Each structure stands twice: as structure tokens, then as C-alpha cells.
Amino acid sequence: MVRGATFVVFLVIAFVIGLFSLKNVNQITKPKVDFVSIILSIFAFSGLIAGASFASEMGWLSAPVLACLTVGVIALIFYVRRQLKLEVPVLNMRVFRHRNFTLGAILVMVDFGIILSDMYLLPQYLQNGLLVAVALTGIIMLPGGIINAVTSAFAGRMYDSFGAK
């Protein structure tokens, strides 16, 4: 309990110092909240997440999964169309008109999927599917972690030297 209280005191002190010493560099705007967009995003992303979650138990072609995915996709289409028509959208979809941004976003999502599968699904498969012991799973995963650490350090130095090129 003492450690948590110490951390809270540190956070409060940092907040007060930041409140009085940091300058706001952005303009403060007060855009109107588009409630239709909020509702559409709730249906879109809830439908997609629920459909993907139910698929593990019921299968991808089951009626509830297809219903959730259909609702999610349709709501997502309406959401994107609405964001493109609004003067001040909740989420600016116009940036996807730029080829490099779209390509970068796709690559980030693919990379995220690879990272998730490597860090979560592979150990789960080793432990639950192949019944490999937890310690042995850690040893199997260790070379990938070492390579990731070395690559990250090298990539960081390259970024510092050359920039985001």
C-alpha cells in the first residue's frame, strides 16, 4: 500500500508541475459532437469484434457470427461515408486518399498482427496445443526476443542518423 501511495504522490506532483510549467502549443477548439457518428462507430466496431469473438466458438459461417459481421460492416460503411461528408469529422478518413499514408497504415496493421500472433498466439499454441511446459516455451521464444532487441537498437540508431526516410 505504501508503494502505491508514493506513486500517487509522485503523479500529483508531476501533474502540478506540468500544469504550471508546460505551455499549450495547440489551438483550443470546441467542435460539436456528432452523435450519429458515435452511434455508427459503436455498431460498426462492436459488430466486428463480436463477430470475430463468437467465431471461435460457433464458426465463421454460423448465423450469429454472420449477423454480427454484417451489421458491423454495414455500419462501418455508413460511418466512413458520413465522415467523408462532414466538415469536421470525428475521424478524418480523407487521409486515406494519400497512397503513402494508406500503404503505411496497412503495413502497420500487418506488423501489429504479426507481433500479436508472435507474442500471444504462438506461446498459447505451444503451451495449450502442443502441451509444451511454460519454461520450455520461454526458452523457445527467447531467440526471437533477443533478435527483436538487437534489431530495435539498430533501427533506433539508424532512425537517429537518417531520420524517417
LUMLUM-104652 format. One record per residue (C-alpha): residue number from 1; x, y, z. Coordinates in steps of 0.001 Angstrom, whole numbers. Layout:
# LUMLUM-104652
REC   num        px        py        pz
REC   NUM         X         Y         Z
...
//
This chain:
# LUMLUM-104652
REC   num        px        py        pz
REC     1         0         0         0
REC     2      2862      2373       785
REC     3      4380      1944     -2698
REC     4      1051      2794     -4375
REC     5       596      5886     -2208
REC     6      4141      7029     -3001
REC     7      3470      6649     -6698
REC     8       231      8634     -6438
REC     9      2048     11449     -4623
REC    10      4710     11461     -7368
REC    11      1998     11635    -10056
REC    12       221     14516     -8326
REC    13      3488     16463     -8021
REC    14      4293     15821    -11701
REC    15       776     16914    -12686
REC    16      1020     20185    -10737
REC    17      4474     20958    -12171
REC    18      3256     20169    -15693
REC    19        92     22215    -15218
REC    20      2049     25371    -14432
REC    21      5218     24912    -16477
REC    22      4092     23384    -19804
REC    23      2779     25709    -22479
REC    24      -166     24634    -24636
REC    25      1062     24805    -28236
REC    26     -2233     23856    -29867
REC    27     -5273     25980    -30515
REC    28     -8203     25052    -28338
REC    29    -11207     24164    -30472
REC    30    -14645     23107    -29396
REC    31    -16064     21018    -32239
REC    32    -19614     19739    -31984
REC    33    -20012     16068    -31168
REC    34    -21677     14166    -33997
REC    35    -23811     11656    -32112
REC    36    -24817      9800    -35293
REC    37    -21125      9094    -35963
REC    38    -20651      7898    -32397
REC    39    -23632      5508    -32666
REC    40    -22465      4230    -36067
REC    41    -18962      3594    -34722
REC    42    -20396      1714    -31736
REC    43    -22427      -569    -34021
REC    44    -19573      -963    -36521
REC    45    -16786     -1890    -34167
REC    46    -18979     -3819    -31715
REC    47    -20375     -5889    -34572
REC    48    -16939     -6657    -35981
REC    49    -15447     -7506    -32583
REC    50    -18443     -9599    -31506
REC    51    -18451    -11472    -34822
REC    52    -14753    -12267    -34567
REC    53    -15126    -13290    -30910
REC    54    -18123    -15566    -31489
REC    55    -16403    -17201    -34468
REC    56    -14039    -19139    -32194
REC    57    -16981    -20933    -30559
REC    58    -19620    -21030    -33310
REC    59    -17593    -20976    -36522
REC    60    -17295    -18236    -39129
REC    61    -20351    -19358    -41091
REC    62    -22795    -19549    -38171
REC    63    -25832    -17259    -38259
REC    64    -24935    -15143    -35179
REC    65    -21383    -14557    -36425
REC    66    -22535    -13604    -39917
REC    67    -25228    -11338    -38452
REC    68    -22719     -9515    -36225
REC    69    -20206     -9151    -39040
REC    70    -22886     -7948    -41464
REC    71    -24144     -5317    -39017
REC    72    -20555     -4268    -38326
REC    73    -19590     -3943    -41992
REC    74    -22768     -2079    -42960
REC    75    -22422       321    -40019
REC    76    -18752       816    -40885
REC    77    -19627      1700    -44485
REC    78    -22179      4274    -43306
REC    79    -19686      5590    -40733
REC    80    -16939      6102    -43329
REC    81    -19349      7752    -45769
REC    82    -20556     10092    -43035
REC    83    -17008     11017    -42010
REC    84    -16150     11875    -45608
REC    85    -19169     14217    -45839
REC    86    -18731     16030    -42506
REC    87    -16807     19299    -42450
REC    88    -15298     18415    -39048
REC    89    -15316     14600    -38875
REC    90    -14845     12558    -35729
REC    91    -12166     10577    -37579
REC    92    -10653     12143    -40681
REC    93    -10883      9439    -43356
REC    94     -9644     11789    -46083
REC    95     -6050     10956    -45202
REC    96     -6563      7560    -46867
REC    97     -6664      9371    -50222
REC    98     -2893      9653    -49941
REC    99     -1348      6463    -51270
REC   100      1676      6537    -48949
REC   101      -468      7001    -45854
REC   102     -2767      4136    -46869
REC   103       176      1859    -47588
REC   104      1792      2802    -44275
REC   105     -1427      2162    -42358
REC   106     -1817     -1261    -43990
REC   107      1795     -2158    -43192
REC   108      1370     -1061    -39568
REC   109     -1737     -3267    -39246
REC   110        39     -6261    -40803
REC   111      3010     -5673    -38500
REC   112       683     -5433    -35492
REC   113      -970     -8718    -36485
REC   114      2414    -10404    -36794
REC   115      3533     -9067    -33429
REC   116       301    -10197    -31738
REC   117       494    -13661    -33253
REC   118      4165    -13974    -32316
REC   119      3816    -12714    -28751
REC   120       418    -14189    -27853
REC   121      -790    -16893    -30190
REC   122      2472    -18803    -30640
REC   123      3104    -19259    -26895
REC   124      -555    -20213    -26397
REC   125      -296    -22772    -29190
REC   126      2923    -24193    -27763
REC   127      1519    -24470    -24241
REC   128     -2090    -25469    -24904
REC   129     -1880    -27134    -28310
REC   130      1436    -28964    -28092
REC   131      1467    -29193    -24262
REC   132      4957    -27714    -24001
REC   133      5921    -26643    -20476
REC   134      5858    -22923    -19685
REC   135      9624    -22751    -19047
REC   136     10385    -24525    -22318
REC   137      8002    -22170    -24143
REC   138     10003    -19265    -22732
REC   139     13237    -20831    -23947
REC   140     11722    -21382    -27405
REC   141     10601    -17734    -27542
REC   142     13929    -16344    -26227
REC   143     15869    -16167    -29544
REC   144     13080    -14107    -31134
REC   145     13146    -11699    -28194
REC   146     16908    -11303    -28444
REC   147     16739    -10693    -32202
REC   148     13944     -8157    -31631
REC   149     16015     -6296    -29023
REC   150     19101     -6142    -31251
REC   151     17061     -5114    -34303
REC   152     15248     -2414    -32328
REC   153     18527      -954    -31075
REC   154     19994      -978    -34603
REC   155     16830       510    -36131
REC   156     16748      3216    -33454
REC   157     20314      4243    -34238
REC   158     19542      4262    -37962
REC   159     16484      6448    -37297
REC   160     18604      8853    -35276
REC   161     21176      9014    -38080
REC   162     18964      9134    -41174
REC   163     15523     10204    -39934
REC   164     12243      8656    -41054
REC   165     13407      8057    -44640
//
